[in-house]
Structure formats: structure tokens, C-alpha cells
Amino acid sequence: QVQLVESGGGLVQPGGSLRLSCAASGSIFNINPMGWYRQTPGKQREAVATITGDGSTTYADSVKGRFTISRDNAKNTVYVQMNSLKPEDTDVYYCYVDVHKRYWGQGTQVTVSS
């Protein structure tokens, strides 16, 4: 039973920061890759950031240097710290875990607007 619950989205001004959290059921984070996508209907899907079980990270070019993905295995939670937010970061953000297939969180809205 894989369940991912996201939180932390909201409205922020350009240049501001948000931290998204994704809490997973079970002991998933120790062994499985986790990450974040962002997607809105009519827009292309974009892999924002990933983190492997050994802590290796990857980032989309569009967010590199501004976003940081991390995990807290004791809390079965993955985070993405988003700094220097831009209007083009506005999207619905989904966390995921790969356990034979990809399981998704419910999505959380991030809106960057003056």
C-alpha cells in the first residue's frame, strides 16, 4: 500500500520561497527513488528533481541552482525547497515513488504571482 500525501503549496510573490513536503506510508524512502514533477493540462510534463536511495540528486535545468531536493528517511518524507521562485514555476507539483511502477501524490498547487 503506497500512499503519498503532499503539502506546502500556495501563493508566493516572485523571488519568494516555498518548501513542499511529501510524506509516504511505509518504509519507502530508504530504498526507492523519489522525486517531483510539475504539470498543468496543456503544458509539457517536467521532471523537477529526483533523489535516489543513496542520496544522488538530479535537477531540471530550469530549476538548477534554485531548488533543492532532500529526504528524511526517519519521517518517510521527501522535500523540495524552492527559492527565487519565478512566475514560470507556477504549476501543480506531484511527488512520486518508483516501486515497480510509479506512484503519485495528489498534487499541490504552486502559484508565483505579483
C-alpha positions in Angstrom: 0.0 0.0 0.0 1.7 3.1 -1.3 0.3 6.5 -0.2 1.9 9.8 -0.7 0.5 13.0 0.9 1.8 16.4 -0.3 1.7 19.7 1.5 3.3 23.1 1.3 2.0 24.6 -1.8 0.4 28.1 -2.0 0.7 31.6 -3.4 4.0 33.4 -3.3 5.5 36.5 -4.9 8.3 36.3 -7.4 11.6 35.9 -5.6 9.9 34.1 -2.7 10.3 30.6 -1.4 8.2 27.6 -0.6 9.0 24.1 0.7 6.9 21.2 -0.5 6.7 18.1 1.6 5.6 14.6 0.6 5.0 12.0 3.3 4.9 8.4 2.3 3.4 5.4 4.0 5.6 2.5 4.9 9.4 2.3 4.6 9.8 3.5 1.1 12.4 6.2 1.2 15.3 4.0 2.3 15.4 2.0 -0.9 13.4 3.7 -3.6 14.0 6.7 -5.9 11.7 9.6 -5.1 11.1 12.9 -7.0 9.0 15.7 -8.1 7.3 16.5 -11.4 5.2 19.6 -12.3 2.4 19.5 -14.8 -0.7 21.5 -15.8 -3.0 20.4 -18.6 -1.9 21.9 -21.8 1.7 22.2 -20.6 4.5 19.7 -21.0 5.3 17.5 -18.1 8.6 18.3 -16.5 10.7 16.3 -14.1 11.8 18.8 -11.5 14.1 16.9 -9.2 14.9 13.3 -8.2 16.7 11.7 -5.3 17.9 8.1 -5.1 18.3 5.8 -2.2 22.0 6.7 -1.9 21.2 10.4 -2.0 22.2 11.2 -5.6 20.2 14.1 -7.0 19.3 15.4 -10.4 17.5 18.6 -11.4 15.9 20.1 -14.4 17.9 22.8 -16.0 15.1 25.2 -15.4 15.4 24.9 -11.6 19.0 24.0 -11.1 20.6 26.4 -8.5 17.2 27.4 -7.1 15.6 24.1 -6.0 17.0 21.6 -3.6 15.5 18.1 -3.0 16.2 16.2 0.2 14.8 13.4 2.2 14.2 12.4 5.8 14.0 8.7 6.0 13.0 8.6 9.6 9.9 10.5 8.7 9.4 8.9 5.3 9.3 12.3 3.8 10.8 13.9 0.7 11.1 17.7 0.3 11.8 20.2 -2.3 13.0 23.6 -1.2 12.1 26.2 -3.9 13.9 29.5 -3.7 14.0 32.5 -6.1 10.6 31.5 -7.5 9.6 32.8 -10.9 6.1 33.1 -12.5 7.1 30.3 -14.8 7.4 28.0 -11.8 3.6 28.2 -11.4 2.2 24.7 -11.8 0.8 21.7 -9.9 3.6 19.7 -8.3 3.4 16.0 -7.9 5.7 13.8 -5.8 6.3 10.2 -6.8 8.0 7.0 -5.7 9.1 4.2 -8.0 8.1 0.8 -6.6 7.9 -1.5 -9.7 5.7 1.2 -11.1 5.3 4.9 -10.4 3.0 6.0 -7.6 1.9 9.7 -7.3 0.9 12.1 -4.7 -2.3 14.1 -5.0 -0.6 17.2 -6.3 -0.2 20.6 -4.7 -0.6 24.0 -6.4 2.2 26.5 -6.5 1.4 29.9 -7.8 4.0 32.6 -8.3 2.5 36.0 -9.0 2.9 39.6 -8.1 
